[in-house]
Amino acid sequence: MTAVGLAGVAPAAVAGWTDWADLPPEQARIGLVHAASNVAAVAYYTASLAARLHGRSARGRLWALSGMAAVAVSGALGGHVVAYRQAVGAHAAA
């Protein structure tokens, strides 16, 4: 499952980059931190997969937990950006 998740990173990054390009400056900064958290998550999950493939399952679990923490931070930041865009869009439409 980790390998499958890692295989989906590139398309998700392209979609995120496209969305980020349309953000106002204050939200673009949050978007950069969101992206950095995603990069950390990918690194942690890659380390987890490598550790598990080399028979170090305990180390792999620790890396995966770190990846989950990075994904949690990234998700919170991404949710903030989406909520902001919806609020601004609703306000502009009114």
C-alpha positions in Angstrom: 0.0 0.0 0.0 2.9 2.4 0.7 4.3 1.8 -2.7 1.0 2.4 -4.4 0.6 5.6 -2.4 4.0 6.8 -3.4 3.2 6.1 -7.0 0.4 8.6 -6.8 2.6 11.4 -5.6 3.5 13.0 -9.0 0.0 13.5 -10.3 -1.1 14.9 -6.9 1.9 17.3 -6.9 1.1 18.5 -10.4 -2.5 19.2 -9.4 -1.4 21.0 -6.2 1.1 23.1 -8.1 -1.7 24.2 -10.5 -4.0 25.2 -7.7 -1.1 26.9 -5.8 -0.4 29.2 -8.8 -3.9 30.8 -8.5 -3.7 31.6 -4.8 -3.3 35.1 -3.4 0.0 35.8 -1.7 -1.1 35.2 1.9 -2.5 31.8 1.0 0.4 30.9 -1.3 2.7 31.0 1.8 0.5 28.5 3.5 0.5 26.5 0.3 4.3 26.4 0.4 4.2 25.0 4.0 1.6 22.5 2.9 3.9 21.4 0.0 6.9 21.2 2.3 4.8 18.9 4.7 3.9 16.7 1.7 7.6 16.5 0.7 8.5 15.4 4.3 5.6 12.8 4.2 6.9 11.4 0.9 10.4 11.2 2.3 9.2 9.5 5.5 7.1 7.0 3.6 9.9 6.3 1.2 12.2 5.6 4.2 9.5 3.4 5.7 9.2 1.3 2.5 12.9 1.0 2.2 13.2 -0.2 5.8 10.4 -2.7 5.4 12.0 -4.1 2.2 15.2 -4.6 4.1 13.5 -6.5 6.9 13.5 -3.7 9.4 9.8 -3.6 10.1 10.0 -1.8 13.5 12.0 1.0 11.8 9.6 1.0 8.9 6.7 1.5 11.3 8.4 4.4 13.0 9.0 6.1 9.6 5.4 5.5 8.7 4.2 7.1 11.9 6.4 10.1 11.1 4.8 10.2 7.6 1.3 10.1 9.2 2.2 13.1 11.3 3.4 15.0 8.3 0.3 14.1 6.4 -1.8 15.4 9.3 -0.1 18.7 9.3 -0.3 18.9 5.5 -4.0 18.0 5.6 -4.8 20.7 8.1 -3.0 23.3 6.1 -4.6 22.2 2.8 -8.0 22.3 4.5 -7.3 25.8 5.6 -6.4 26.9 2.0 -9.5 25.2 0.6 -11.8 26.7 3.2 -10.3 30.2 2.5 -10.8 29.8 -1.2 -14.5 28.8 -0.7 -15.1 31.7 1.7 -13.5 34.2 -0.6 -15.3 32.7 -3.6 -18.7 32.8 -1.8 -18.0 36.4 -0.7 -17.1 37.5 -4.3 -20.2 35.9 -5.7 -22.5 37.7 -3.3 
